[in-house]
Amino acid sequence: MDPLKFRNALGKFPTGVVVVTARTPSGELVGMTMSSFNSVSLEPPLILFSIHRRALSFAAWQSVSRYAVNILNEDQEQVSNQFARPSANKWEGLATLIGKNGTPMLPNAGVVFECENYARYDGGDHEIFVGRVEALHEHAFTYQRPLVFFEGRYRQLASSASAHTPPPEVELLHGW
Ligand SMILES: Cc1cc2nc3c(=O)[nH]c(=O)nc-3n(C[C@H](O)[C@H](O)[C@H](O)COP(=O)(O)O)c2cc1C
């Protein structure tokens, strides 16, 4: 399969944007922008994301047992860019909040999930990280709308006026 064609096809699936943040055992702050975040399980509460094995910080991510998943708001494109560049100081200019489980978190993220690493799986050129959610924060007063990523570009949701729910026969099976 043509890798570019495959990548472009995957880009037709819109996602949100998160920054996953952690402190390594040696005390270094790490953070990475990701669109591969998704829900896994309600009981126990599990989420996942995947990290490219060639990321500069890959070894650091393998060493952490806890991390926070910060869902970005639509006004945080710059934060997304800041954590998507290989840089020694991704946290420059940002205050660091400390979560209940001791993980560093971003200020002003709409929702933050504090996680303990639950499992890691082989995912080809990526590694899949499954996190067990230990605490969750919703910053209602800063929450606007989430940043959206689609076809390789940042997007914004249109007005909620067109937000229809699925019909009853297809919704909410097993919590969906
Ligand atoms: C919107 C967006 C989504 C991204 N999603 C992922 C992802 O899910 N997994 C990943 O490994 N890299 C992803 N990246 C790329 C990383 O953020 C980027 O390679 C980062 O520089 C890696 O950090 P490091 O080089 O310090 O290790 C994404 C980048 C952007 C802009």
The ligand as an SDF file (V2000), in Angstrom:
LIG
                    3D

 31 33  0  0  0  0  0  0  0  0999 V2000
   -1.9800   17.3410   15.7380 C   0  0  0  0  0  0  0  0  0  0  0  0
   -0.8000   16.4230   15.9690 C   0  0  0  0  0  0  0  0  0  0  0  0
   -1.0220   15.1120   16.3700 C   0  0  0  0  0  0  0  0  0  0  0  0
    0.0570   14.2400   16.6240 C   0  0  0  0  0  0  0  0  0  0  0  0
   -0.1980   12.9680   17.0530 N   0  0  0  0  0  0  0  0  0  0  0  0
    0.8310   12.1470   17.3530 C   0  0  0  0  0  0  0  0  0  0  0  0
    0.5900   10.8370   17.8850 C   0  0  0  0  0  0  0  0  0  0  0  0
   -0.5610   10.4330   18.1060 O   0  0  0  0  0  0  0  0  0  0  0  0
    1.6670   10.0350   18.1520 N   0  0  0  0  0  0  0  0  0  0  0  0
    2.9610   10.4560   17.9310 C   0  0  0  0  0  0  0  0  0  0  0  0
    3.9010    9.6890   18.1830 O   0  0  0  0  0  0  0  0  0  0  0  0
    3.2190   11.7040   17.4310 N   0  0  0  0  0  0  0  0  0  0  0  0
    2.1850   12.5580   17.1620 C   0  0  0  0  0  0  0  0  0  0  0  0
    2.4370   13.8080   16.6930 N   0  0  0  0  0  0  0  0  0  0  0  0
    3.8290   14.2270   16.4850 C   0  0  0  0  0  0  0  0  0  0  0  0
    4.5470   14.5750   17.7980 C   0  0  0  0  0  0  0  0  0  0  0  0
    3.8000   15.5120   18.5480 O   0  0  0  0  0  0  0  0  0  0  0  0
    5.9270   15.1680   17.4590 C   0  0  0  0  0  0  0  0  0  0  0  0
    6.6480   14.2590   16.6680 O   0  0  0  0  0  0  0  0  0  0  0  0
    6.7430   15.5310   18.6990 C   0  0  0  0  0  0  0  0  0  0  0  0
    7.7740   16.3920   18.2950 O   0  0  0  0  0  0  0  0  0  0  0  0
    7.4070   14.3480   19.3260 C   0  0  0  0  0  0  0  0  0  0  0  0
    8.1170   14.8320   20.4500 O   0  0  0  0  0  0  0  0  0  0  0  0
    9.6750   14.4910   20.6520 P   0  0  0  0  0  0  0  0  0  0  0  0
   10.3310   14.6550   19.3240 O   0  0  0  0  0  0  0  0  0  0  0  0
   10.1250   15.4780   21.6760 O   0  0  0  0  0  0  0  0  0  0  0  0
    9.7430   13.1000   21.1500 O   0  0  0  0  0  0  0  0  0  0  0  0
    1.3680   14.7020   16.4470 C   0  0  0  0  0  0  0  0  0  0  0  0
    1.5960   16.0190   16.0310 C   0  0  0  0  0  0  0  0  0  0  0  0
    0.5230   16.8670   15.8030 C   0  0  0  0  0  0  0  0  0  0  0  0
    0.7890   18.3000   15.3890 C   0  0  0  0  0  0  0  0  0  0  0  0
  1  2  1  0
  2  3  1  0
  2 30  2  0
  3  4  2  0
  4  5  1  0
  4 28  1  0
  5  6  2  0
  6  7  1  0
  6 13  1  0
  7  8  2  0
  7  9  1  0
  9 10  1  0
 10 11  2  0
 10 12  1  0
 12 13  2  0
 13 14  1  0
 14 15  1  0
 14 28  1  0
 15 16  1  0
 16 17  1  0
 16 18  1  0
 18 19  1  0
 18 20  1  0
 20 21  1  0
 20 22  1  0
 22 23  1  0
 23 24  1  0
 24 25  2  0
 24 26  1  0
 24 27  1  0
 28 29  2  0
 29 30  1  0
 30 31  1  0
M  END
$$$$
